[in-house]
């Protein structure tokens, strides 16, 4: 269908989209805290990477793909930063002032908490850079990183 006559179909495949306090990043921010010394629960052991993209950067990519994308092309919307879930959890725990930092959980615990399909997707090790979009379309993602957003941005607790 992307290459149908008279149609200039282009596909944009977004990675994990974040920004303005919305999206899957809240699975990290709102994770349960352990008892005793509070520690933010990770998804699995946290060693998996997440390919990420700020929502504003993704919007810019959609515009570029619409205006300049080649018929039949596929572009990966990934900002090029691929933090581990542990790094994301540590940033969220630091921003929330959790003395216990982070604690991993088993795959079974993650599946029970998030549902099997979502947990399995978030347990995948995903790394991407969006290189084709950068080369072909001149896309330059420059929104804040998800780590920055968790520490001091739209996902960080309100500062008094």
N, CA, C and O of each residue as an XYZ file, in Angstrom:
640
protein
N       0.820     -1.190      0.000
C       0.000      0.000      0.000
C       0.867      1.259      0.000
O       0.499      2.268     -0.601
N       2.016      1.200      0.672
C       2.874      2.388      0.709
C       3.353      2.772     -0.681
O       3.714      3.924     -0.917
N       3.358      1.806     -1.610
C       3.883      2.073     -2.943
C       2.793      2.029     -4.001
O       3.094      1.842     -5.180
N       1.531      2.199     -3.611
C       0.416      2.175     -4.546
C       0.511      3.357     -5.504
O       0.983      4.431     -5.132
N       0.061      3.151     -6.732
C       0.108      4.198     -7.742
C      -0.747      5.390     -7.299
O      -1.884      5.220     -6.857
N      -0.196      6.576     -7.420
C      -0.905      7.786     -7.051
C      -0.887      8.098     -5.562
O      -1.483      9.081     -5.120
N      -0.203      7.262     -4.790
C      -0.138      7.462     -3.346
C       1.332      7.545     -2.943
O       2.150      6.731     -3.370
N       1.652      8.530     -2.124
C       3.023      8.634     -1.624
C       2.996      8.270     -0.145
O       3.066      9.134      0.730
N       2.893      6.973      0.108
C       2.816      6.498      1.480
C       4.181      6.465      2.148
O       5.156      5.981      1.574
N       4.236      6.983      3.363
C       5.451      6.992      4.169
C       5.062      6.563      5.578
O       4.010      6.951      6.085
N       5.912      5.765      6.202
C       5.628      5.264      7.549
C       6.645      5.845      8.526
O       7.847      5.839      8.265
N       6.144      6.347      9.657
C       7.002      6.782     10.761
C       6.727      5.829     11.910
O       5.583      5.672     12.337
N       7.774      5.196     12.408
C       7.674      4.250     13.519
C       8.270      4.923     14.757
O       9.491      5.020     14.882
N       7.419      5.383     15.665
C       7.956      6.070     16.843
C       8.503      5.088     17.878
O       7.988      3.983     18.048
N       9.544      5.516     18.551
C      10.034      4.755     19.701
C       9.187      5.178     20.905
O       8.069      5.657     20.718
N       9.677      5.018     22.113
C       8.897      5.407     23.288
C       8.827      6.935     23.345
O       9.844      7.614     23.483
N       7.608      7.456     23.235
C       7.366      8.894     23.155
C       7.173      9.440     24.567
O       6.471      8.846     25.385
N       7.807     10.580     24.841
C       7.682     11.209     26.159
C       7.586     12.711     25.998
O       7.883     13.258     24.936
N       7.174     13.360     27.051
C       7.134     14.819     27.094
C       5.854     15.316     27.717
O       4.810     14.671     27.625
N       5.942     16.480     28.358
C       4.804     17.145     28.989
C       4.140     16.264     30.051
O       2.936     16.365     30.286
N       4.932     15.404     30.687
C       4.432     14.584     31.777
C       3.506     13.460     31.351
O       2.827     12.879     32.196
N       3.459     13.141     30.082
C       2.539     12.135     29.558
C       3.309     10.931     29.011
O       4.524     10.985     28.821
N       2.575      9.845     28.764
C       3.128      8.699     28.065
C       3.702      7.624     28.978
O       3.507      7.641     30.194
N       4.410      6.696     28.360
C       4.936      5.527     29.062
C       5.971      5.856     30.130
O       6.229      5.030     31.006
N       6.555      7.018     30.077
C       7.509      7.387     31.131
C       6.854      7.339     32.506
O       7.539      7.152     33.512
N       5.558      7.502     32.559
C       4.852      7.453     33.838
C       4.838      6.057     34.446
O       4.591      5.909     35.643
N       5.098      5.041     33.646
C       5.241      3.692     34.202
C       6.444      3.660     35.146
O       6.444      2.918     36.129
N       7.453      4.452     34.852
C       8.624      4.574     35.731
C       8.290      5.491     36.907
O       8.482      5.114     38.063
N       7.796      6.677     36.618
C       7.531      7.685     37.646
C       6.543      7.180     38.693
O       6.728      7.407     39.888
N       5.505      6.502     38.245
C       4.446      6.041     39.141
C       4.645      4.615     39.636
O       3.721      4.017     40.187
N       5.836      4.068     39.446
C       6.097      2.689     39.884
C       5.919      2.565     41.393
O       6.158      3.520     42.132
N       5.500      1.389     41.848
C       5.342      1.194     43.296
C       6.671      1.383     44.023
O       7.748      1.149     43.473
N       6.558      1.806     45.255
C       7.720      1.965     46.132
C       7.730      0.802     47.102
O       6.683      0.415     47.621
N       8.902      0.242     47.352
C       9.026     -0.861     48.294
C       8.738     -0.415     49.713
O       8.744      0.779     50.013
N       8.485     -1.380     50.587
C       8.241     -1.062     51.996
C       9.570     -0.834     52.709
O      10.633     -1.102     52.149
N       9.512     -0.347     53.923
C      10.745     -0.035     54.661
C      11.357      1.217     54.076
O      10.707      2.261     54.021
N      12.607      1.126     53.636
C      13.250      2.244     52.945
C      12.686      2.260     51.528
O      12.927      1.322     50.769
N      11.939      3.302     51.150
C      11.276      3.293     49.853
C      12.264      3.229     48.689
O      13.233      3.986     48.633
N      11.997      2.313     47.768
C      12.783      2.167     46.549
C      11.818      2.009     45.386
O      10.861      1.238     45.468
N      12.063      2.729     44.317
C      11.219      2.659     43.140
C      11.424      1.319     42.438
O      12.562      0.921     42.191
N      10.343      0.623     42.116
C      10.413     -0.693     41.475
C      10.677     -0.529     39.988
O       9.997      0.241     39.309
N      11.655     -1.249     39.492
C      11.979     -1.230     38.071
C      11.108     -2.227     37.317
O      10.404     -3.032     37.928
N      11.155     -2.173     36.022
C      10.545     -3.180     35.168
C      11.652     -4.192     34.903
O      12.637     -3.886     34.231
N      11.482     -5.411     35.442
C      12.565     -6.389     35.374
C      13.745     -5.902     36.190
O      13.577     -5.214     37.197
N      14.938     -6.262     35.749
C      16.124     -5.823     36.492
C      16.612     -4.445     36.051
O      17.536     -3.891     36.644
N      15.981     -3.889     34.995
C      16.329     -2.548     34.539
C      17.485     -2.482     33.569
O      17.916     -1.386     33.211
N      18.005     -3.619     33.129
C      19.162     -3.600     32.236
C      18.797     -3.308     30.778
O      19.671     -3.000     29.967
N      17.510     -3.406     30.448
C      17.092     -3.189     29.069
C      17.105     -1.700     28.725
O      16.824     -0.844     29.563
N      17.440     -1.425     27.474
C      17.450     -0.052     26.965
C      16.096      0.266     26.353
O      15.400     -0.614     25.846
N      15.740      1.534     26.411
C      14.549      2.027     25.723
C      14.982      3.071     24.699
O      15.665      4.035     25.045
N      14.589      2.883     23.442
C      14.750      3.923     22.431
C      13.663      4.957     22.714
O      12.506      4.588     22.912
N      14.008      6.224     22.735
C      13.078      7.270     23.155
C      13.062      8.435     22.169
O      14.009      8.646     21.411
N      11.968      9.180     22.201
C      11.864     10.392     21.381
C      10.927     11.368     22.074
O       9.857     10.982     22.546
N      11.330     12.632     22.135
C      10.475     13.676     22.704
C       9.331     13.935     21.735
O       9.527     13.927     20.520
N       8.150     14.161     22.265
C       6.947     14.333     21.452
C       7.093     15.478     20.445
O       6.596     15.362     19.325
N       7.748     16.561     20.804
C       7.933     17.671     19.863
C       8.846     17.276     18.708
O       8.616     17.672     17.565
N       9.882     16.494     19.007
C      10.778     16.019     17.954
C      10.045     15.060     17.021
O      10.249     15.088     15.807
N       9.197     14.215     17.590
C       8.431     13.282     16.768
C       7.460     14.052     15.866
O       7.303     13.709     14.695
N       6.819     15.073     16.396
C       5.908     15.886     15.584
C       6.653     16.509     14.402
O       6.139     16.538     13.284
N       7.862     17.004     14.655
C       8.668     17.581     13.574
C       8.999     16.528     12.521
O       9.015     16.825     11.326
N       9.262     15.303     12.961
C       9.555     14.225     12.018
C       8.342     13.913     11.151
O       8.481     13.716      9.944
N       7.153     13.866     11.750
C       5.943     13.623     10.953
C       5.778     14.692      9.878
O       5.434     14.371      8.740
N       6.018     15.949     10.217
C       5.897     17.031      9.238
C       6.918     16.843      8.125
O       6.573     16.946      6.948
N       8.170     16.569      8.479
C       9.208     16.358      7.467
C       8.883     15.159      6.574
O       9.078     15.219      5.360
N       8.392     14.080      7.167
C       8.047     12.894      6.384
C       6.900     13.206      5.427
O       6.910     12.747      4.285
N       5.919     13.974      5.873
C       4.794     14.348      5.027
C       5.257     15.229      3.875
O       4.850     15.039      2.729
N       6.107     16.188      4.192
C       6.535     17.146      3.176
C       7.619     16.612      2.247
O       7.643     16.957      1.065
N       8.529     15.763      2.774
C       9.709     15.390      1.995
C       9.979     13.889      1.926
O      10.906     13.469      1.233
N       9.198     13.076      2.625
C       9.459     11.642      2.673
C       9.298     10.985      1.316
O       8.401     11.332      0.548
N      10.168     10.039      1.031
C      10.106      9.294     -0.223
C       8.956      8.290     -0.169
O       8.668      7.720      0.884
N       8.310      8.083     -1.302
C       7.228      7.104     -1.381
C       7.752      5.741     -0.951
O       8.790      5.282     -1.429
N       7.028      5.105     -0.048
C       7.406      3.774      0.411
C       8.451      3.750      1.511
O       8.822      2.674      1.979
N       8.934      4.905      1.933
C       9.993      4.968      2.953
C       9.431      4.701      4.344
O       8.266      4.974      4.632
N      10.291      4.165      5.188
C       9.988      3.981      6.609
C      11.058      4.694      7.408
O      12.251      4.510      7.169
N      10.628      5.510      8.358
C      11.545      6.255      9.214
C      11.289      5.880     10.664
O      10.140      5.816     11.101
N      12.351      5.635     11.403
C      12.237      5.338     12.825
C      12.376      6.648     13.593
O      13.373      7.358     13.460
N      11.372      6.951     14.387
C      11.391      8.158     15.202
C      12.055      7.860     16.535
O      11.383      7.527     17.511
N      13.362      7.978     16.572
C      14.140      7.743     17.790
C      15.157      8.862     17.915
O      15.901      9.143     16.975
N      15.188      9.496     19.072
C      16.066     10.642     19.282
C      17.543     10.306     19.389
O      18.380     11.208     19.385
N      17.879      9.030     19.483
C      19.284      8.625     19.534
C      19.797      8.343     20.921
O      20.916      7.852     21.074
N      19.009      8.641     21.940
C      19.410      8.320     23.305
C      18.641      7.075     23.723
O      17.420      7.007     23.583
N      19.355      6.115     24.227
C      18.773      4.827     24.580
C      19.132      4.464     26.023
O      19.929      3.555     26.253
N      18.551      5.167     26.988
C      18.899      4.900     28.391
C      18.382      3.537     28.834
O      17.442      2.998     28.249
N      19.000      2.991     29.863
C      18.466      1.764     30.448
C      17.306      2.126     31.370
O      17.201      3.262     31.834
N      16.452      1.169     31.627
C      15.348      1.383     32.552
C      15.894      1.675     33.948
O      15.286      2.430     34.707
N      17.033      1.081     34.288
C      17.659      1.381     35.582
C      18.072      2.848     35.644
O      17.832      3.502     36.659
N      18.678      3.379     34.601
C      19.066      4.795     34.580
C      17.838      5.693     34.715
O      17.868      6.694     35.432
N      16.750      5.328     34.017
C      15.520      6.108     34.108
C      14.940      6.045     35.513
O      14.519      7.060     36.068
N      14.921      4.850     36.080
C      14.408      4.684     37.440
C      15.232      5.450     38.456
O      14.680      6.067     39.367
N      16.549      5.418     38.307
C      17.416      6.146     39.236
C      17.165      7.649     39.156
O      17.178      8.338     40.176
N      16.939      8.157     37.946
C      16.643      9.584     37.794
C      15.315      9.927     38.470
O      15.217     10.929     39.178
N      14.293      9.094     38.250
C      12.984      9.346     38.864
C      13.057      9.234     40.379
O      12.438     10.023     41.091
N      13.816      8.252     40.879
C      13.968      8.077     42.329
C      14.700      9.266     42.942
O      14.330      9.740     44.016
N      15.735      9.747     42.260
C      16.481     10.910     42.750
C      15.571     12.130     42.800
O      15.566     12.862     43.790
N      14.799     12.353     41.734
C      13.903     13.508     41.697
C      12.846     13.439     42.796
O      12.438     14.466     43.340
N      12.404     12.217     43.120
C      11.384     12.034     44.156
C      11.973     11.976     45.554
O      11.233     11.906     46.536
N      13.317     12.004     45.659
C      13.967     11.954     46.963
C      13.834     10.609     47.656
O      13.777     10.551     48.885
N      13.784      9.530     46.891
C      13.651      8.195     47.485
C      15.009      7.712     47.989
O      15.929      7.494     47.201
N      15.125      7.551     49.285
C      16.389      7.148     49.896
C      16.839      5.771     49.434
O      18.039      5.503     49.373
N      15.895      4.895     49.108
C      16.233      3.532     48.708
C      16.600      3.375     47.254
O      16.962      2.277     46.831
N      16.519      4.441     46.473
C      16.874      4.367     45.061
C      15.910      3.494     44.283
O      14.707      3.752     44.255
N      16.448      2.453     43.647
C      15.630      1.568     42.819
C      15.835      0.123     43.239
O      16.840     -0.228     43.857
N      14.857     -0.709     42.889
C      14.952     -2.148     43.145
C      14.362     -2.878     41.954
O      13.266     -2.557     41.493
N      15.096     -3.861     41.461
C      14.603     -4.661     40.351
C      13.484     -5.580     40.795
O      13.274     -5.798     41.988
N      12.768     -6.118     39.816
C      11.755     -7.121     40.108
C      11.847     -8.211     39.049
O      12.426     -7.994     37.985
N      11.294     -9.359     39.326
C      11.335    -10.466     38.381
C      10.431    -10.179     37.192
O       9.552     -9.320     37.259
N      10.652    -10.897     36.116
C       9.804    -10.778     34.940
C       8.351    -11.074     35.319
O       7.430    -10.392     34.870
N       8.161    -12.092     36.144
C       6.809    -12.465     36.566
C       6.144    -11.335     37.353
O       4.955    -11.073     37.173
N       6.901    -10.666     38.223
C       6.345     -9.537     38.980
C       5.975     -8.389     38.046
O       4.929     -7.764     38.218
N       6.827     -8.106     37.059
C       6.521     -7.042     36.097
C       5.266     -7.392     35.302
O       4.415     -6.532     35.074
N       5.148     -8.648     34.880
C       3.960     -9.076     34.124
C       2.702     -8.966     34.973
O       1.654     -8.548     34.482
N       2.800     -9.332     36.225
C       1.647     -9.265     37.119
C       1.209     -7.819     37.335
O       0.015     -7.524     37.382
N       2.182     -6.924     37.466
C       1.897     -5.518     37.738
C       1.392     -4.775     36.509
O       0.481     -3.953     36.612
N       1.979     -5.057     35.343
C       1.693     -4.268     34.145
C       0.846     -4.983     33.102
O       0.388     -4.371     32.137
N       0.643     -6.271     33.297
C       0.014     -7.079     32.254
C       1.106     -7.694     31.398
O       2.146     -7.079     31.161
N       0.865     -8.899     30.942
C       1.908     -9.644     30.233
C       2.392     -8.946     28.969
O       3.600     -8.852     28.748
N       1.483     -8.457     28.138
C       1.893     -7.867     26.865
C       2.683     -6.576     27.044
O       3.716     -6.389     26.401
N       2.214     -5.694     27.899
C       2.941     -4.450     28.124
C       4.292     -4.733     28.764
O       5.305     -4.177     28.340
N       4.319     -5.592     29.782
C       5.585     -5.917     30.441
C       6.571     -6.508     29.446
O       7.736     -6.112     29.415
N       6.112     -7.455     28.629
C       7.020     -8.076     27.659
C       7.573     -7.051     26.676
O       8.742     -7.132     26.297
N       6.757     -6.092     26.256
C       7.240     -5.050     25.353
C       8.272     -4.163     26.045
O       9.284     -3.802     25.444
N       8.019     -3.810     27.310
C       8.934     -2.919     28.034
C      10.182     -3.625     28.535
O      11.142     -2.973     28.945
N      10.179     -4.944     28.507
C      11.360     -5.719     28.885
C      12.319     -5.939     27.719
O      13.442     -6.402     27.920
N      11.885     -5.611     26.501
C      12.755     -5.757     25.332
C      13.899     -4.753     25.402
O      13.723     -3.632     25.878
N      15.057     -5.159     24.929
C      16.195     -4.249     24.825
C      16.093     -3.568     23.467
O      16.301     -4.208     22.436
N      15.776     -2.279     23.456
C      15.534     -1.560     22.215
C      16.478     -0.371     22.103
O      16.506      0.509     22.964
N      17.245     -0.369     21.026
C      18.151      0.744     20.786
C      17.999      1.182     19.336
O      18.050      0.359     18.421
N      17.814      2.478     19.132
C      17.662      3.035     17.789
C      18.162      4.468     17.783
O      18.231      5.118     18.826
N      18.507      4.950     16.607
C      19.044      6.300     16.489
C      18.238      7.206     15.551
O      18.382      8.426     15.625
N      17.411      6.659     14.687
C      16.688      7.492     13.729
C      17.585      8.045     12.637
O      17.337      9.136     12.124
N      18.621      7.308     12.277
C      19.628      7.790     11.333
C      19.058      8.089      9.954
O      19.400      9.110      9.358
N      18.199      7.222      9.438
C      17.643      7.446      8.099
C      16.866      8.755      8.048
O      16.979      9.502      7.076
N      16.083      9.040      9.075
C      15.322     10.300      9.113
C      16.264     11.491      9.166
O      15.982     12.537      8.581
N      17.363     11.340      9.854
C      18.339     12.437      9.934
C      18.990     12.689      8.578
O      19.137     13.833      8.146
N      19.375     11.601      7.917
C      20.071     11.724      6.632
C      19.110     12.156      5.528
O      19.381     13.118      4.810
N      17.994     11.450      5.390
C      17.078     11.706      4.274
C      16.273     12.988      4.432
O      16.010     13.679      3.448
N      15.882     13.310      5.648
C      14.961     14.428      5.861
C      15.582     15.619      6.582
O      14.952     16.670      6.694
N      16.815     15.463      7.073
C      17.452     16.544      7.829
C      16.863     16.720      9.210
O      16.967     17.793      9.805
N      16.241     15.663      9.724
C      15.603     15.722     11.045
C      16.665     15.872     12.119
O      17.653     15.137     12.129
N      16.466     16.815     13.016
C      17.399     17.053     14.116
C      16.639     17.096     15.434
O      16.190     18.166     15.847
N      16.486     15.959     16.103
C      15.806     15.996     17.402
C      16.644     16.768     18.410
O      17.839     16.510     18.560
N      16.017     17.713     19.099
C      16.773     18.489     20.085
C      15.964     18.799     21.335
O      16.309     19.713     22.084
N      14.885     18.044     21.569
C      14.141     18.198     22.812
C      14.964     17.677     23.978
O      15.981     17.015     23.771
N      14.542     17.964     25.186
C      15.273     17.459     26.351
C      15.236     15.926     26.371
O      14.278     15.313     25.900
N      16.280     15.326     26.918
C      16.310     13.868     27.027
C      15.299     13.411     28.077
O      14.872     14.194     28.926
N      14.927     12.151     28.010
C      14.004     11.622     29.009
C      14.644     11.669     30.397
O      13.947     11.909     31.383
N      15.944     11.448     30.491
C      16.616     11.559     31.793
C      16.472     12.971     32.359
O      16.189     13.138     33.546
N      16.665     13.984     31.517
C      16.500     15.372     31.975
C      15.064     15.630     32.419
O      14.826     16.267     33.444
N      14.110     15.127     31.633
C      12.703     15.324     31.964
C      12.344     14.681     33.300
O      11.559     15.233     34.071
N      12.926     13.504     33.573
C      12.647     12.822     34.836
C      13.269     13.550     36.018
O      12.671     13.622     37.091
N      14.455     14.083     35.826
C      15.165     14.760     36.920
C      14.607     16.140     37.235
O      14.365     16.458     38.399
N      14.400     16.959     36.214
C      14.039     18.353     36.458
C      12.946     18.882     35.533
O      12.624     20.069     35.576
N      12.382     18.030     34.710
C      11.406     18.484     33.719
C       9.978     18.128     34.093
O       9.595     18.144     35.262
N       9.209     17.808     33.075
C       7.771     17.640     33.221
C       7.341     16.430     34.041
O       6.182     16.347     34.447
N       8.250     15.491     34.293
C       7.912     14.317     35.114
C       8.405     14.447     36.557
O       8.013     13.666     37.424
N       9.251     15.419     36.804
C       9.817     15.593     38.150
C       8.742     16.114     39.095
O       7.861     16.870     38.685
N       8.816     15.710     40.362
C       7.851     16.243     41.340
C       7.957     17.770     41.406
O       9.021     18.342     41.169
N       6.853     18.405     41.725
C       6.825     19.873     41.823
C       7.846     20.335     42.856
O       7.913     19.791     43.958
N       8.616     21.311     42.507
C       9.624     21.868     43.406
C       8.994     23.015     44.198
O       8.280     23.847     43.638
N       9.260     23.051     45.477
C       8.714     24.131     46.309
C       9.806     25.120     46.620
O       9.563     26.110     47.309
